[in-house]
Amino acid sequence: MWPLLLAVAASSCTTLSGNEDPPRVVTLEARRFAYTPAVIELNKDQPVILELISKDGLHGFNAPQLGLRSDVAPQAPARLSFTPHEKGRFLFHCDIFCGSGHDEMSGEIVVVD
């Protein structure tokens, strides 16, 4: 039984080789009624960690074309890890109502070669 468990555990591990890029950490601040920065430029196939921080209240982060979604609460930074594999422009927006300017709270991720 033990050898089987060790084999399963070993097969599910991923290690970084010397050829892989380290994740790029990008901090995104949410505040009524904007994200800073509003445009994030990323490189295709480079791993990314989005660090989401709220400066005032509860917000949401939703980038549906990239399959990314998180709540963004004060005092509780959220982290989303992903690797963009397609070039293009991908919109994100706040999906938790945060007041009268909520509909304008959006931004864009631009993925380049």
Secondary structure as GFF3:
##gff-version 3
##sequence-region A 1 113
A	DSSP	alpha_helix	2	11	.	.	.	ID=ss1
A	DSSP	beta_strand	24	31	.	.	.	ID=ss2
A	DSSP	beta_strand	34	36	.	.	.	ID=ss3
A	DSSP	beta_strand	39	43	.	.	.	ID=ss4
A	DSSP	beta_strand	48	54	.	.	.	ID=ss5
A	DSSP	beta_strand	59	63	.	.	.	ID=ss6
A	DSSP	three_ten_helix	64	66	.	.	.	ID=ss7
A	DSSP	beta_strand	68	72	.	.	.	ID=ss8
A	DSSP	beta_strand	78	82	.	.	.	ID=ss9
A	DSSP	beta_strand	88	93	.	.	.	ID=ss10
A	DSSP	three_ten_helix	102	104	.	.	.	ID=ss11
A	DSSP	beta_strand	106	112	.	.	.	ID=ss12
###
